[in-house]
């Protein structure tokens, strides 16, 4: 392949490489992409539940493991995946080489467990591509300027894929998982949810921030920042067959509904009362009400479990009649408060009512057209 051959970055999540059969299926899909005329960079997550198992093991050893050691420990999972996938691709007759986050030039700050990418120096990745190899990168990890192994937090493999795509000038970045794209709502909760063929990145970012689980919010923000075209695809289907997410604004129509149900509310507290939890505070609402994300707090008992259900589309904010329809749809549920910001309408209510709120909003705003 020549220097003008387009580069494609593909990211495969843990469910796609959960076992040997999965690894071989991914290898075959990567080889098909190569033979279709692309240079391919693969970003891979740890196999199956490996990361959680390593974290559980650490907490058996120590109730408060150090963040530096945790990063070194959990980075092992992606290294296992990348090397095994390289072997599987080589067995199909295509040259491949695997690289850790540091070898790939993913340079981060020194914040262990939730590091931010500062710059990308993909010299070894580009060299591998120039030599006709598939470059396989361990997702979720990088290296600080001080030489320490770091990890990028929840959804970090998606972020790895996006920043590499930006640095390499890739034609697109494909996020591959066990779902075939972005839906107007979680189809496991909302029977009327449908897959979107195209969704602008600004709208995808709003849905991801609201709790949609197909794409990591930080990765979508990075794609918006660098103008990276994303594709959300099913690993079991041909490359590029999922939802296409080009750069662009939130459309007028309501594009979807999402829920974040892993929150607790803390009432009547000033910022000082949340010392040590700053990174977990998702939002401050009037009345010194804090919404705290429980994902990384190991189910600590902090406050009342709540959910924020959000609908995304400019019409919601621009047309008061549409907002009124949305609020009428959830009448009878225990909505504590609602607010509109940007191109989204959000409701705060008890966690156990989140699914019903999503169904009602979707039925009125998406299936009914939101008119």
C-alpha positions in Angstrom: 0.0 0.0 0.0 1.2 3.5 -0.8 1.4 6.6 1.3 -2.0 7.8 0.0 -3.8 4.6 1.2 -6.5 5.8 3.7 -6.0 5.0 7.3 -8.8 3.6 9.4 -8.8 3.3 13.2 -11.0 0.5 14.6 -11.6 0.1 18.3 -12.9 -3.2 19.7 -14.4 -3.4 23.2 -14.0 -6.1 25.8 -17.2 -8.0 24.8 -15.8 -8.3 21.2 -12.6 -9.9 22.4 -13.9 -11.8 25.4 -12.5 -15.1 24.3 -10.4 -16.8 21.7 -13.3 -17.1 19.3 -14.0 -13.4 19.6 -10.3 -12.6 19.0 -10.3 -14.7 15.9 -13.5 -13.0 14.6 -12.0 -9.6 15.2 -8.8 -10.6 13.4 -10.9 -11.7 10.4 -12.8 -8.4 10.3 -9.5 -6.4 10.5 -8.0 -8.5 7.7 -11.1 -7.8 5.5 -10.7 -4.1 6.1 -7.0 -4.3 5.0 -7.9 -6.3 1.9 -10.6 -3.6 1.1 -7.7 -1.2 0.6 -7.1 0.5 4.0 -4.2 0.8 6.4 -5.6 -0.2 9.8 -4.9 0.8 13.3 -6.7 -1.3 15.9 -7.3 -0.2 19.5 -8.3 -3.0 21.8 -9.8 -3.2 25.3 -9.1 -5.9 27.9 -10.8 -9.2 27.3 -14.2 -9.5 28.8 -14.3 -8.6 32.5 -10.6 -8.6 33.0 -10.3 -5.0 34.3 -12.9 -5.5 36.9 -11.4 -8.8 38.0 -8.0 -7.1 38.4 -9.5 -4.3 40.4 -11.3 -6.8 42.7 -8.0 -8.6 43.2 -6.3 -5.4 44.2 -9.0 -4.7 46.8 -8.6 -8.2 48.2 -4.9 -7.4 48.8 -5.4 -3.9 50.1 -8.6 -1.9 51.0 -7.0 1.3 49.6 -4.6 0.4 46.8 -2.4 3.2 45.5 -3.4 4.8 42.2 0.0 4.3 40.6 0.0 0.6 41.3 -3.6 0.3 40.1 -2.6 1.9 36.8 0.3 -0.6 36.4 -2.0 -3.5 37.3 -5.0 -2.8 35.1 -2.9 -1.8 32.1 -1.9 -5.5 31.9 -5.4 -6.4 30.5 -5.1 -4.5 27.3 -1.6 -5.8 26.8 -2.9 -9.3 26.8 -5.5 -8.5 24.2 -3.2 -6.6 21.9 -0.6 -9.3 21.7 -3.1 -12.2 21.2 -4.9 -10.2 18.5 -1.6 -9.6 16.7 -0.9 -13.3 16.7 -4.4 -14.0 15.3 -4.0 -11.5 12.5 -0.5 -12.9 11.6 -2.1 -16.4 11.4 -4.4 -15.0 8.6 -1.4 -13.9 6.5 -1.3 -10.2 7.4 1.6 -8.6 9.1 0.8 -7.1 12.5 2.6 -5.5 15.5 1.3 -4.6 18.9 2.1 -1.5 20.9 1.4 -0.3 24.5 0.0 3.1 25.1 3.5 4.5 25.8 5.0 2.9 22.7 2.1 4.5 20.7 3.0 8.0 21.9 -0.1 8.6 24.1 1.3 11.3 26.4 -0.9 12.2 29.4 -0.8 14.3 32.5 0.2 12.6 35.8 -3.3 12.1 37.1 -3.4 8.3 37.8 -6.6 6.4 37.1 -8.2 9.3 35.2 -5.4 10.8 33.1 -6.1 13.4 30.3 -4.3 13.1 27.0 -2.0 16.0 26.4 -0.5 15.1 23.0 0.0 12.1 20.7 3.3 11.2 19.1 2.4 8.2 16.9 5.8 7.8 15.3 6.0 4.1 15.8 2.4 3.5 14.7 3.0 5.4 11.4 6.3 3.5 10.9 4.4 0.2 11.3 1.8 1.3 8.8 4.5 2.4 6.3 6.0 -1.1 6.6 2.6 -2.7 5.7 1.7 -3.8 9.2 -1.6 -3.6 11.1 -0.8 -1.6 14.2 -2.5 -2.9 17.3 -2.7 -0.5 20.3 -3.5 -1.2 23.9 -6.4 1.1 24.7 -7.2 3.0 27.9 -3.5 3.7 28.7 -0.7 6.2 28.1 2.4 7.5 29.8 3.0 10.7 31.7 5.8 13.1 30.8 7.6 11.7 33.9 7.5 8.2 32.4 4.7 6.8 34.6 2.1 4.4 33.2 -1.4 6.1 33.4 -4.9 5.0 32.5 -7.6 7.2 31.0 -10.6 6.4 33.1 -14.0 5.1 32.0 -14.4 4.8 28.2 -10.6 5.3 27.8 -10.2 2.9 24.9 -12.6 5.0 22.9 -10.5 8.1 23.7 -7.3 6.3 22.6 -8.9 5.5 19.3 -10.1 9.0 18.6 -6.9 10.8 19.5 -4.9 8.4 17.4 -7.3 8.9 14.5 -6.8 12.7 14.8 -3.0 12.4 15.0 -2.8 10.1 12.0 -5.3 12.0 9.9 -7.5 8.9 9.6 -10.4 8.8 7.2 -12.6 7.7 10.1 -12.6 6.1 13.5 -14.9 3.1 14.0 -16.0 2.2 17.5 -17.0 -1.5 17.4 -19.1 -3.2 20.1 -21.9 -5.6 20.5 -24.6 -3.1 19.3 -25.0 -1.9 15.7 -25.1 1.8 16.3 -26.6 4.7 18.2 -30.3 4.4 19.0 -32.9 7.0 19.8 -33.1 5.4 23.3 -31.9 2.2 25.0 -33.8 -0.5 23.1 -33.8 -2.7 26.2 -35.8 -0.1 27.9 -37.8 1.6 25.1 -39.5 -0.8 22.7 -39.9 1.9 20.0 -36.2 2.9 19.9 -34.7 2.8 16.4 -31.2 2.9 15.1 -30.0 6.2 13.6 -28.1 5.9 10.3 -26.5 9.4 10.7 -26.1 11.6 13.8 -24.1 14.8 14.0 -21.3 14.7 16.6 -22.8 17.5 18.6 -25.9 15.5 19.1 -23.9 12.3 19.9 -22.0 14.3 22.5 -25.2 15.5 24.2 -26.6 12.0 24.3 -23.3 10.5 25.6 -23.2 13.2 28.3 -26.8 12.3 29.2 -26.0 8.7 29.8 -26.2 6.9 26.4 -23.8 4.0 26.7 -22.8 3.3 23.0 -20.0 6.0 22.9 -17.9 7.4 25.7 -18.6 11.1 26.3 -14.9 12.1 26.5 -14.2 10.3 23.3 -17.0 12.1 21.5 -15.8 15.4 22.8 -12.3 14.7 21.5 -13.8 13.8 18.1 -15.7 17.1 18.1 -12.5 19.0 19.0 -10.4 17.4 16.3 -13.1 17.0 13.6 -12.8 13.2 13.6 -15.6 11.3 11.7 -16.9 8.5 14.0 -18.7 5.3 13.1 -20.5 3.2 15.7 -20.7 -0.4 14.4 -21.5 -4.0 15.5 -18.3 -6.1 15.5 -20.3 -9.0 13.9 -21.3 -6.8 10.8 -19.2 -5.4 8.0 -16.9 -2.4 8.7 -18.7 0.9 8.4 -22.2 -0.5 8.5 -23.4 1.3 11.7 -24.3 4.8 12.7 -22.1 7.5 11.0 -21.3 10.5 13.1 -19.9 13.4 11.1 -18.9 16.7 12.6 -22.0 18.9 12.9 -24.5 20.7 15.2 -27.5 19.3 17.0 -30.5 19.1 14.6 -33.8 20.8 15.1 -35.7 17.5 15.6 -35.5 15.5 18.8 -32.9 12.8 18.1 -33.1 10.7 21.3 -33.6 10.2 25.0 -31.0 9.0 27.5 -30.8 8.3 31.2 -28.0 8.5 33.8 -29.3 6.4 36.7 -26.0 6.0 38.6 -26.4 9.2 40.6 -27.1 10.3 44.1 -28.3 13.7 45.3 -26.8 15.6 48.2 -29.0 18.4 49.5 -28.1 21.6 51.2 -24.3 21.2 51.0 -21.7 23.7 50.1 -18.7 22.7 48.0 -16.5 22.2 51.1 -18.7 19.3 52.1 -17.7 17.4 49.0 -14.0 17.4 49.7 -12.4 14.4 47.9 -15.5 13.9 45.7 -14.9 16.8 43.3 -14.2 14.5 40.3 -17.5 12.7 40.9 -19.8 15.7 41.0 -21.7 15.8 37.8 -23.8 18.9 38.4 -24.7 21.6 40.9 -28.4 22.6 40.9 -30.0 25.6 42.7 -30.4 25.2 46.4 -26.9 23.6 46.9 -28.1 20.4 45.4 -25.2 18.2 44.1 -25.6 15.3 41.7 -22.8 12.8 42.4 -21.7 10.1 40.0 -21.4 6.8 41.9 -19.5 4.8 39.3 -16.1 5.2 40.7 -17.1 5.5 44.4 -17.7 1.7 44.9 -21.3 2.1 46.0 -20.5 4.3 48.9 -23.6 5.4 50.8 -23.8 9.1 50.0 -27.4 10.1 49.5 -30.7 9.5 47.8 -30.4 7.5 44.5 -31.7 9.5 41.6 -31.7 9.6 37.8 -31.5 12.4 35.2 -33.4 11.7 32.1 -32.6 13.9 29.1 -34.1 14.5 25.7 -31.9 16.0 23.0 -33.0 18.3 20.1 -33.0 22.1 19.5 -36.8 22.1 19.2 -37.1 21.3 22.9 -35.5 24.6 23.9 -36.7 26.8 21.1 -40.4 25.9 21.2 -42.1 26.2 24.6 -45.0 24.1 23.3 -42.7 21.2 22.8 -41.3 21.6 26.3 -44.9 21.6 27.7 -45.7 18.4 25.8 -42.6 16.7 27.3 -43.6 17.8 30.9 -47.2 16.7 30.3 -45.9 13.3 29.2 -44.3 12.7 32.6 -47.2 13.9 34.7 -47.8 11.6 37.6 -44.1 10.7 38.0 -42.1 12.3 40.9 -40.2 14.9 38.9 -38.3 16.9 41.4 -37.2 19.6 38.9 -36.5 20.1 35.2 -34.1 22.4 33.3 -33.2 23.2 29.7 -29.6 23.9 28.7 -28.2 24.1 25.2 -30.2 21.7 23.1 -31.5 19.4 25.8 -34.3 19.1 28.4 -33.4 17.2 31.6 -35.6 15.8 34.4 -34.5 14.9 37.9 -36.5 12.1 39.4 -36.2 8.9 41.6 -34.0 6.2 40.1 -36.8 3.7 39.9 -38.8 5.9 37.7 -36.1 6.5 35.1 -37.2 3.8 32.7 -40.8 4.9 32.6 -39.8 8.5 32.1 -37.7 7.5 29.1 -40.5 5.5 27.5 -43.0 8.4 27.9 -40.6 11.0 26.6 -39.6 8.8 23.6 -43.2 8.1 22.7 -44.2 11.7 22.7 -41.1 13.4 21.4 -39.4 10.9 19.1 -42.1 8.5 18.0 -44.7 11.3 17.9 -42.3 13.7 16.1 -42.1 16.2 19.0 -44.5 18.6 17.1 
